[in-house]
Amino acid sequence: MSSIRRRKAVEKEPKLPKDEDDGKKDKVGGKVREAKAKKKWSCVDNCCWFVGCVCTTWWFLLFMYNAMPASLPQYVTEAITGPLPDPPGIKLKKEGLMVKHPVVFVPGIVTGGLELWEGHECAEGLFRKRLWGGTFGEVYKRPSCWVEHMSLDNETGLDPPGIRVRPVSGLVAADYFAPGYFVWAVLIANLARLGYEEKTMYMAAYDWRISYQNTEVRDQSLSRIKSNIELMVATNGGKKAVIIPHSMGVLYFMHFMKWVEAPAPMGGGGGPDWCAKHIKAIMNIGGPFLGVPKAVAGLFSAEAKDIAFARGIAPVFLDNDLFRIQTLQHVMKMTRTWDSTMSMIPKGGDIIWGGLDWSPEDDHVPSKRKLKSDDTHNGDGDTSSKKVHYGRMISFGKDIAEADSSEIERIEFLDAIKGHNVANTTCHDVWTEYHDMGIEGIRAISDYKVYTAGSMIDLLHYVAPQSMERGSAHFSYGIADNLDDPKYNHYKYWSNPLETRLPNAPDMEIFSLYGVGIPTERAYVYKLSPAAECYIPFQIDTAANDGDHNGCLKDGVYTVDGDETVPVLSAGYMCAKGWRGKTRYNPSGIRTYVREYNHSPPSNLLEGRGTQSGAHVDIMGNFALIEDIIRVAAGAEGEDLGGDQVYSGIFKWSEKIKLGL
């Protein structure tokens, strides 16, 4: 018998009183509003949206740039600024100039590409891919692996076990530093317009991280330069080469000139007349002959003006280690293995750079220089402002930087007892040499108050003993008493123009070409870091300013005239005075010229980095500089260019330096 179930009647919802019904509606409405509130975008959503918009805009602009006619940017620029001048190569070809002397490019620090030939497991798939230069993709894909492979052995200054990073060869080694950011490309293109090609142009690429002599020990880079110059001279009818070094490449080629004439095995065995037979002229661009203060800041605290400015804007990122990557500590640990950085420590001590109460640039006042000066006059502006102590390269506190030397009480730091800091695991500590100093050692440095170029070497030996021990085996920073002393035959002196002689080549010419009119780092105001036990204990005090918008002190950095990296004093002194005429540093009387290029920034974005820039790298696209180089390569001499071209006070400042010549 089938059972029949009665369906239960649908229960009607009891009717609620009006007040209760309103309350229920309010609850439902509240839940709806709460749900809507939850749908509001979070900070992450906003960030993703912003990044997406930036990327979309960028790719759209890139597409439009590649899709538009190649002549459109020039058409728009000419519509705004008027007709553009012919590039130097085209201009000089119209004048009838032709290929004559082969040219050799010597790149500086960081501008040459480096590629991986052997690496650890983390670098799988990177064989012969660029680790330095190009897109720098591996920096953000695998930063720790990148730092590991870019670092050198802390004991030898050479390759760590299982790693081989080598310089890229050919003109592509340093034509562009990154996509769209030229270094040598503009100069190469203009020489090509005149008829130059790879058989008459050579890029002397080398591993800019290692010491100059070690480039020969490991890679035979100096031997390759020697062989290529000899080949180019022989295959071009015996016409001597024009050498064009840039930045640190200037010091590297100075080392080469001594190496090539020195007897083997330390040298290349070319004999005392090799340079006279093979080199017509050396056209040094932005040469840090006497070093740069920026190198001191880099070794001392892994920063310079730009890093200090970034810290001032975003202190959380660099100081509080928001992403647990300790950026500056890794940078310091890596760069202190690069011996080449120690070649640019200021040379000559207080005699060249000044002491507590004087410096050659004491009368410098920031001003706009538009007119060329003669050999003795300079347009440095009004000198009535308060005196700036540029000789105090590092001062702990603005008050110390400005105080009279008699008011400064200094406590000797070399006798301080160092103590080991226990690694702070709460901040993922990255070991640096500061951990071996302890708090007492760190405070001893700040208690000494102020450091000049004369005490700077002792300071760096104290804070970076391992790095400086390696560096001191390859470089020297003093002034020679007697150049006939056999000790100066050692390679550690070859890149210091104050401790070595130029070759016996009276027909050769040496040019110093550099930009002026840009504030350039000269001295620093420091302070103790608030987290000295965990982080780099010293940092540039970005709160230190002189109150004047056009003043010399800004964000803890004192600036003088220069090309943004190399002060005029370092770039110009040797050609203005140290080598001018027959001196103990220039016994054969090689002719020297100073050619300055007054900085003029681009007038609009379409001009890119401009054709009249005096900045340290951008000057490589300066039409006036390129024209001077091409004229010399085509056979002109220094007098044909007009001799010296000076806008700064280099001749006046050089006279203040009491160096026996």
Rosetta blueprint (number, residue, H / E / L):
1 M L
2 S L
3 S L
4 I L
5 R L
6 R L
7 R L
8 K L
9 A L
10 V L
11 E L
12 K L
13 E L
14 P L
15 K L
16 L L
17 P L
18 K H
19 D H
20 E H
21 D H
22 D H
23 G H
24 K H
25 K H
26 D H
27 K H
28 V H
29 G H
30 G H
31 K H
32 V H
33 R H
34 E H
35 A H
36 K H
37 A H
38 K H
39 K L
40 K L
41 W L
42 S L
43 C H
44 V H
45 D H
46 N H
47 C H
48 C H
49 W H
50 F H
51 V H
52 G H
53 C H
54 V H
55 C H
56 T H
57 T H
58 W H
59 W H
60 F H
61 L H
62 L H
63 F H
64 M H
65 Y H
66 N H
67 A H
68 M L
69 P L
70 A L
71 S L
72 L H
73 P H
74 Q H
75 Y H
76 V H
77 T H
78 E H
79 A H
80 I H
81 T H
82 G L
83 P L
84 L L
85 P L
86 D L
87 P L
88 P H
89 G H
90 I H
91 K H
92 L H
93 K H
94 K H
95 E L
96 G L
97 L L
98 M L
99 V L
100 K L
101 H L
102 P L
103 V E
104 V E
105 F E
106 V E
107 P L
108 G L
109 I L
110 V L
111 T L
112 G L
113 G L
114 L E
115 E E
116 L E
117 W E
118 E E
119 G L
120 H L
121 E H
122 C H
123 A H
124 E L
125 G L
126 L L
127 F L
128 R L
129 K L
130 R E
131 L E
132 W E
133 G L
134 G L
135 T L
136 F L
137 G H
138 E H
139 V H
140 Y H
141 K H
142 R L
143 P H
144 S H
145 C H
146 W H
147 V H
148 E H
149 H H
150 M H
151 S L
152 L L
153 D L
154 N L
155 E L
156 T L
157 G L
158 L L
159 D L
160 P L
161 P L
162 G L
163 I L
164 R E
165 V E
166 R E
167 P E
168 V L
169 S L
170 G L
171 L H
172 V H
173 A H
174 A L
175 D L
176 Y E
177 F E
178 A E
179 P L
180 G L
181 Y E
182 F E
183 V L
184 W L
185 A H
186 V H
187 L H
188 I H
189 A H
190 N H
191 L H
192 A H
193 R H
194 L H
195 G L
196 Y L
197 E L
198 E L
199 K L
200 T L
201 M E
202 Y E
203 M E
204 A L
205 A L
206 Y L
207 D L
208 W L
209 R L
210 I L
211 S L
212 Y H
213 Q H
214 N H
215 T H
216 E H
217 V H
218 R H
219 D H
220 Q L
221 S H
222 L H
223 S H
224 R H
225 I H
226 K H
227 S H
228 N H
229 I H
230 E H
231 L H
232 M H
233 V H
234 A H
235 T H
236 N L
237 G L
238 G L
239 K L
240 K L
241 A E
242 V E
243 I E
244 I E
245 P E
246 H E
247 S L
248 M H
249 G H
250 V H
251 L H
252 Y H
253 F H
254 M H
255 H H
256 F H
257 M H
258 K H
259 W H
260 V H
261 E H
262 A L
263 P L
264 A L
265 P L
266 M L
267 G L
268 G L
269 G L
270 G L
271 G L
272 P L
273 D L
274 W H
275 C H
276 A H
277 K H
278 H H
279 I E
280 K E
281 A E
282 I E
283 M E
284 N E
285 I E
286 G L
287 G L
288 P L
289 F L
290 L L
291 G L
292 V L
293 P H
294 K H
295 A H
296 V H
297 A H
298 G H
299 L H
300 F H
301 S H
302 A L
303 E L
304 A L
305 K H
306 D H
307 I H
308 A H
309 F H
310 A H
311 R H
312 G H
313 I H
314 A L
315 P H
316 V H
317 F H
318 L H
319 D H
320 N L
321 D L
322 L L
323 F L
324 R L
325 I L
326 Q L
327 T H
328 L H
329 Q H
330 H H
331 V H
332 M H
333 K H
334 M H
335 T H
336 R L
337 T L
338 W L
339 D H
340 S H
341 T H
342 M H
343 S H
344 M H
345 I L
346 P L
347 K L
348 G L
349 G H
350 D H
351 I H
352 I H
353 W H
354 G L
355 G L
356 L L
357 D L
358 W L
359 S L
360 P L
361 E L
362 D L
363 D L
364 H L
365 V L
366 P L
367 S L
368 K L
369 R L
370 K L
371 L L
372 K L
373 S E
374 D L
375 D L
376 T L
377 H L
378 N L
379 G L
380 D L
381 G L
382 D L
383 T L
384 S L
385 S L
386 K L
387 K L
388 V L
389 H L
390 Y L
391 G L
392 R L
393 M L
394 I E
395 S E
396 F E
397 G L
398 K H
399 D H
400 I H
401 A H
402 E H
403 A L
404 D L
405 S H
406 S H
407 E H
408 I L
409 E L
410 R L
411 I L
412 E L
413 F L
414 L L
415 D L
416 A L
417 I L
418 K L
419 G L
420 H L
421 N L
422 V L
423 A L
424 N L
425 T H
426 T H
427 C H
428 H L
429 D L
430 V L
431 W L
432 T L
433 E H
434 Y H
435 H H
436 D H
437 M L
438 G H
439 I H
440 E H
441 G H
442 I H
443 R H
444 A H
445 I H
446 S H
447 D H
448 Y L
449 K L
450 V E
451 Y E
452 T L
453 A H
454 G H
455 S H
456 M H
457 I H
458 D H
459 L H
460 L H
461 H H
462 Y H
463 V H
464 A L
465 P H
466 Q H
467 S H
468 M H
469 E H
470 R H
471 G H
472 S H
473 A L
474 H L
475 F L
476 S L
477 Y L
478 G L
479 I L
480 A L
481 D L
482 N L
483 L L
484 D L
485 D L
486 P H
487 K H
488 Y H
489 N H
490 H L
491 Y H
492 K H
493 Y H
494 W L
495 S L
496 N L
497 P L
498 L L
499 E L
500 T L
501 R L
502 L L
503 P L
504 N L
505 A L
506 P L
507 D L
508 M L
509 E E
510 I E
511 F E
512 S E
513 L E
514 Y E
515 G E
516 V E
517 G L
518 I E
519 P E
520 T E
521 E E
522 R E
523 A E
524 Y E
525 V E
526 Y E
527 K E
528 L E
529 S L
530 P L
531 A L
532 A L
533 E L
534 C L
535 Y L
536 I L
537 P L
538 F E
539 Q E
540 I E
541 D L
542 T L
543 A L
544 A L
545 N L
546 D L
547 G L
548 D L
549 H L
550 N L
551 G L
552 C L
553 L E
554 K E
555 D L
556 G L
557 V E
558 Y E
559 T E
560 V E
561 D E
562 G E
563 D E
564 E L
565 T L
566 V L
567 P E
568 V H
569 L H
570 S H
571 A H
572 G H
573 Y H
574 M H
575 C H
576 A H
577 K H
578 G H
579 W L
580 R L
581 G L
582 K L
583 T E
584 R L
585 Y L
586 N E
587 P L
588 S L
589 G L
590 I L
591 R E
592 T E
593 Y E
594 V E
595 R E
596 E E
597 Y E
598 N E
599 H L
600 S L
601 P L
602 P L
603 S L
604 N L
605 L H
606 L H
607 E H
608 G L
609 R L
610 G L
611 T L
612 Q L
613 S L
614 G L
615 A L
616 H L
617 V L
618 D H
619 I H
620 M H
621 G H
622 N L
623 F H
624 A H
625 L H
626 I H
627 E H
628 D H
629 I H
630 I H
631 R H
632 V H
633 A H
634 A L
635 G L
636 A L
637 E L
638 G H
639 E H
640 D H
641 L H
642 G L
643 G L
644 D L
645 Q E
646 V E
647 Y L
648 S L
649 G L
650 I H
651 F H
652 K H
653 W H
654 S H
655 E H
656 K H
657 I L
658 K L
659 L L
660 G L
661 L L
